[in-house]
Amino acid sequence: MSLLAPETTELTPESRSTEFVPVQGGNESTSAEHLLVAAYLLMWAAVFTFIFLTWRKQGRMEERISALDSAIADAKKRS
């Protein structure tokens, strides 16, 4: 296990919030391109799911309205 020598300058909370200090020994394996593509795929999947569910709901609503129209027409014929 290797220990890094502590830096000679003290970082205060104020200086840390305005200074970029890179992380030592980080293992970033996911590129930003893959994250961007994944975000777009999720967004489009959500949009298409919303459209499909709305389309199905609209179809059911049209069936109910036509059933109500026929029931009203039958009631008018009987009276």
C-alpha positions, 0 to 999 in steps of 0.5 A: 500500500503506497501512501502519498505525502500530504500536501504542504498547503492547507485547504480551507473549505472556502478554497476547496469550493473554488479550486479544482482538485483532481481525484487521485487514483480514480477508475472512471470506466464509463465514458460520457458518450455512453451515458449520453446515449443511455439517457437519450434511449431512456428519454425516448422509451419514456416518450413512446411509452407515454404515447402508447398508453395514451393511445390505448386509453383514447381507444377505450374512451372512444369505445365507451362513448360509442356504447353510450351513444348507442344506449342513448339512441336505444333509450330515445327509440323506446320513449 
